[in-house]
Every structure is written in structure tokens, then in C-alpha cells.
Amino acid sequence: SADGYFRIYFWDTGMGGTQVDYENIIQYKKGQKTNSIEIAWDDGRKIPSYDTIYTLKKDKRTYYLAIYTAKMSSHEFIHGVQVFSN
């Protein structure tokens, strides 16, 4: 993110053939501490790659809108937004 408090790292695992499999790690700062967690979707969806993060501040909260793409086949892609908040 532009403020440096939220990051998503992703990489291609090399698995999945035409359905590229990614691993994702979220890193965020809370106070003086930096935390990291793995993104995992348990419902069978493909793990996406994230390419843009927008920051939205409302009242005392900050929202991070992460734009993602998941490649389902050589012709099918899913695009979406996942919202994270502090």
C-alpha cells in the first residue's frame, strides 16, 4: 500500500499447469509490530495473484482494497477485489 502498512507478496508455485497456483503472504504493521499471515481459501477457489492495493480511509479506520486475478484456464480469468481493514 502507499502508506507502507500493508503488503501482499505472491509467487507462482509452478504447480497447476494452465491453472497457475499462487502462494500469498500478507504483511501488515500494527503499532510497532509487523505481522505476516498466509492467505488460504478453504472453499476450493484458486489462490489469486494481487497486483494493486488501494487505500481508503473512513473515520478512524483504514481499508485496503486489493485487486486480484486468478487464472482458471488458458482462456478463463477471475478478477475481483478483496477488502482488508486495520
Secondary structure, DSSP 8 states (H G I E B T S, - for coil): -TTSSEEEEEEE-S-STTS--EEEEEEEEETTEEEEEE---TTS----EEEEEEEEEETTEEEEEEEEEEE-SSS-EEEEEEEEE-
